[in-house]
Amino acid sequence: MNRRRLILLVVLPVALIASAILLYTPDASRSALEARYLESPAQLRTIAGMTVHVRDNGPRDAPALILLHGMGASLHTWEPWAHALADSFRVIRFDLPGHGLTPADLTGDYRDARSHEILAALMDTLGVTRATLIGNSMGGRIAWSFAAERPERVEKLVLISPDGFASPGFAYDTPAEVPASMGLMRYVLPRWMLRMTLAPAYADPAVMTDSLAARYHDFLIAPGARVAMLDRMRQTVLTDPVPRLRSIQAATLLLWGEKDAMIPIRNAQDYLDAMPNARLVRLPGLGHLPFEEAPVAALPPLRGFLKE
């Protein structure tokens, strides 16, 4: 064995171990996260047998809006819109299980049917018979599938770059393909790595400020959050959405950033073809999260639709 190979055999394992130790990302303290992000202990409600972080703003007798965030996000993603809309609407936001300040679901069930159960229980707990659902990405899929199953509870739909059609890695009737490398995030998730992952969500890279990146990172390293995310991905089994979308009679607004690099705007045509009462508003220069990227500019079409 030559000297160079011997050095590699000794040094490389040591370097790998040292890197793993340096990059290891333990869970954050739940008490620290609540101290930083929880406005009041009263916002932790018992819903469908579990603790759910809920914010409920605006007049209680006003039309209700329920905002559903996407994968890896939290109710905080809606902050600018929630404050702007609370002058005329009852604005309800909540963290889905394993997101934000809502712990992982003790049932271990992250299928859409469980999300529907939690959403219906939330409405019952808050005394909301019908509401307009506003959902982004995964939250959009939960919103439209809920509307298809429980139309009596949905006034209108607002879908912002919604998920639901097959795409690479997400075939119909097959569990989602979760790369083995993603399993490493249970142990390794430095903030710079997360920033790289989130970058495609924004057309303008400057939107990803240090404080915004810190919030996303804090919630992804909440106790159980990473395992819950992987479980949710593995349990996602898409079925052809067209029959269910065709059944939805609620007026539907599709809001889509023209520079969305995560779910491209060309996918909007699939929804327009399937949904009898849907219309599309294109958002020039914006990406996957217009309510974070340009909340003021993206709000007028939503407000106009809600007031019709």
C-alpha positions in Angstrom: 0.0 0.0 0.0 1.5 3.3 -1.0 1.8 6.2 1.3 -0.8 8.4 -0.4 -3.5 5.7 -0.2 -2.7 5.0 3.4 -3.1 8.7 4.2 -6.5 8.7 2.4 -7.7 5.7 4.3 -6.9 7.4 7.6 -7.7 11.0 6.8 -10.9 10.6 4.8 -13.0 8.8 7.5 -11.8 11.3 10.1 -12.8 14.1 7.8 -16.2 12.6 7.2 -16.8 12.1 10.9 -15.7 15.6 11.7 -18.0 17.0 9.0 -20.9 15.0 10.4 -20.2 16.3 13.9 -19.9 19.9 12.7 -23.1 19.7 10.6 -25.2 17.8 13.1 -28.4 19.7 13.7 -30.3 18.7 16.9 -33.9 19.6 17.6 -34.6 23.0 19.0 -36.3 23.4 22.4 -40.1 23.6 22.1 -40.2 26.1 25.0 -37.7 28.3 23.2 -39.7 28.2 20.0 -42.9 29.0 21.9 -41.2 31.9 23.7 -40.1 33.3 20.3 -43.2 32.7 18.1 -46.3 32.1 20.3 -48.3 35.2 21.0 -50.5 33.6 23.7 -50.9 30.2 25.3 -54.6 30.5 24.3 -53.6 30.0 20.7 -52.7 26.4 21.4 -56.1 24.7 21.0 -57.2 21.1 21.3 -58.5 20.1 17.9 -59.2 16.5 16.7 -57.5 15.1 19.8 -54.2 17.0 19.4 -52.7 20.4 20.2 -53.0 22.8 17.2 -51.5 26.3 17.0 -54.3 28.6 15.8 -54.6 32.3 15.2 -58.1 33.8 14.8 -58.3 37.5 13.9 -60.9 39.9 12.7 -64.7 40.4 13.5 -66.3 37.1 14.6 -69.4 37.9 12.6 -67.6 38.6 9.4 -67.2 36.1 6.5 -64.6 33.5 7.5 -61.3 32.8 5.7 -59.2 29.8 6.5 -55.6 29.9 5.3 -53.7 26.7 4.6 -49.9 26.8 4.3 -47.6 24.6 2.2 -45.0 22.0 3.1 -42.4 23.2 5.5 -44.2 26.5 6.2 -46.3 27.7 9.0 -49.2 30.1 9.7 -46.6 32.9 9.9 -46.3 32.7 6.1 -49.6 34.5 5.9 -48.8 37.3 8.3 -49.0 40.3 5.9 -52.3 39.1 4.3 -53.8 38.1 7.6 -53.4 41.6 9.0 -54.6 43.3 5.8 -57.7 41.1 5.5 -58.8 41.2 9.2 -60.4 44.6 8.6 -63.3 42.9 6.7 -63.0 39.2 7.3 -62.5 36.7 10.1 -59.1 35.3 9.3 -58.2 31.9 10.7 -54.7 30.4 10.3 -53.3 27.2 11.8 -50.1 25.1 11.7 -50.7 21.7 10.2 -49.4 18.8 12.3 -45.6 18.7 12.4 -45.4 22.3 11.2 -44.8 25.6 13.1 -45.9 25.2 16.7 -48.2 22.3 16.1 -46.5 19.1 17.3 -46.3 15.9 15.2 -49.6 14.0 14.9 -49.6 11.2 17.6 -51.6 9.1 15.2 -48.8 9.1 12.7 -51.3 9.7 10.0 -50.4 12.5 7.5 -52.8 11.6 4.7 -55.1 14.2 3.2 -58.0 12.5 4.9 -56.5 13.2 8.3 -55.9 16.9 7.3 -59.6 17.1 6.3 -60.6 15.7 9.7 -58.5 18.3 11.5 -59.8 21.1 9.3 -63.5 20.1 9.9 -62.8 19.8 13.6 -61.2 23.2 13.7 -64.2 24.8 12.0 -66.5 23.0 14.5 -64.4 24.1 17.5 -64.5 27.8 16.3 -68.2 27.7 15.4 -67.6 28.2 11.6 -70.2 26.5 9.4 -68.8 27.6 6.1 -65.6 29.4 5.1 -63.5 30.4 2.1 -60.4 28.3 1.9 -57.1 29.9 0.8 -54.4 27.3 0.2 -50.9 27.4 -1.1 -49.1 24.4 -2.7 -49.8 21.4 -0.4 -52.3 23.6 1.4 -54.0 24.2 -1.9 -54.4 20.5 -2.5 -55.9 20.1 1.0 -58.3 23.0 0.3 -59.6 21.7 -3.0 -59.9 18.1 -1.9 -61.8 19.2 1.2 -64.1 21.2 -1.0 -64.7 18.2 -3.2 -65.5 16.0 -0.2 -67.4 18.5 2.0 -68.9 21.1 -0.4 -71.4 22.3 2.2 -68.6 23.7 4.3 -66.9 25.7 1.5 -68.0 29.2 0.4 -65.2 29.9 -2.1 -61.7 28.6 -3.0 -58.5 30.5 -3.5 -55.7 28.2 -4.8 -52.2 29.6 -4.9 -49.9 27.4 -7.0 -51.8 24.3 -5.7 -50.5 20.8 -5.7 -52.4 17.8 -6.9 -51.5 16.7 -10.4 -48.8 14.1 -11.1 -45.2 15.4 -11.6 -41.7 13.9 -11.7 -41.4 11.8 -8.5 -45.1 12.0 -7.8 -47.0 9.4 -10.0 -50.7 8.6 -9.4 -51.6 5.7 -7.1 -48.0 5.3 -6.0 -46.4 6.5 -2.8 -44.1 9.5 -3.4 -40.5 8.8 -4.1 -38.5 10.2 -1.2 -34.7 10.2 -1.9 -32.6 8.4 0.7 -30.5 11.6 0.9 -33.6 13.4 2.3 -33.6 11.1 5.3 -30.3 12.8 6.3 -32.1 16.0 7.2 -33.3 14.3 10.4 -29.7 14.7 11.5 -28.1 17.4 9.3 -29.9 20.6 8.4 -27.7 23.7 8.7 -29.4 27.0 7.9 -27.3 27.6 4.8 -28.5 24.3 3.3 -32.1 25.2 4.0 -31.6 28.6 2.3 -30.4 26.8 -0.8 -33.5 24.6 -0.8 -35.9 27.5 -0.3 -34.3 29.8 -2.9 -36.4 28.5 -5.9 -39.6 29.5 -4.1 -38.8 33.2 -4.7 -38.3 35.0 -8.0 -36.4 37.7 -6.1 -33.6 36.2 -4.0 -33.5 39.3 -1.8 -36.8 38.2 -0.3 -35.0 35.4 1.6 -33.8 37.6 4.5 -31.9 36.3 7.4 -34.9 36.6 9.7 -37.2 34.7 7.2 -34.6 32.0 6.8 -34.3 31.7 10.6 -38.0 31.3 11.0 -38.2 28.5 8.5 -35.2 26.8 10.0 -36.5 27.1 13.6 -39.7 25.4 12.7 -38.1 22.6 10.7 -35.9 21.7 13.7 -38.8 21.8 16.1 -39.1 18.5 18.0 -40.4 15.8 15.6 -40.9 18.2 12.7 -38.4 16.5 10.4 -39.7 13.0 11.0 -43.2 14.3 10.5 -42.3 15.9 7.1 -40.7 12.7 5.9 -43.7 10.7 7.0 -46.1 13.1 5.3 -44.1 12.8 2.0 -44.0 9.0 2.2 -47.8 8.9 2.9 -48.7 11.2 0.0 -50.4 9.1 -2.7 -51.8 11.2 -5.5 -54.9 10.0 -7.4 -56.1 11.5 -10.7 -57.7 14.8 -9.4 -59.9 15.5 -12.4 -63.1 13.8 -11.3 -63.0 15.5 -7.9 -62.1 18.9 -9.4 -65.0 18.7 -11.8 -67.4 18.2 -8.9 -66.4 21.4 -7.2 -69.0 24.1 -7.8 -67.5 26.8 -5.5 -66.2 29.9 -7.3 -62.5 29.4 -7.5 -59.6 31.9 -7.9 -56.3 30.6 -9.1 -53.4 32.9 -8.2 -50.1 31.9 -9.8 -46.7 33.6 -9.9 -45.4 33.6 -13.5 -41.9 32.8 -12.2 -42.9 30.0 -10.0 -40.0 27.5 -10.2 -41.6 24.9 -7.9 -45.1 24.4 -9.5 -44.9 26.2 -12.9 -47.7 28.4 -14.1 -48.4 26.1 -17.1 -50.0 23.7 -14.6 -52.8 26.2 -14.1 -54.4 25.1 -17.3 -55.0 21.6 -15.8 -57.2 23.3 -13.1 -58.9 25.6 -15.6 -59.8 22.6 -17.8 -61.2 20.6 -14.9 -62.9 23.1 -12.6 -66.2 24.5 -13.9 -66.0 27.8 -11.9 -62.3 28.6 -11.9 -60.5 31.7 -13.2 -56.8 32.5 -13.3 -54.9 35.6 -12.3 -51.3 35.6 -13.3 -48.8 37.4 -11.0 -46.0 38.8 -13.1 -42.5 38.6 -11.7 -43.5 36.5 -8.7 -42.7 33.0 -7.6 -44.3 30.3 -5.5 -45.0 32.4 -2.4 -46.5 35.7 -3.6 -48.0 36.5 -0.2 -44.4 36.5 1.2 -42.6 37.9 -1.8 -44.9 40.8 -2.6 -47.9 40.8 -0.3 -49.2 44.3 -1.2 -48.9 43.8 -4.9 -50.5 40.3 -4.9 -53.4 41.2 -2.6 -55.8 43.3 -4.8 -57.0 40.3 -7.0 -57.7 38.3 -3.9 -59.6 41.1 -2.1 -61.6 41.8 -5.3 -62.6 38.1 -5.6 -63.6 37.9 -1.9 -65.8 40.9 -2.1 -67.7 39.8 -5.2 
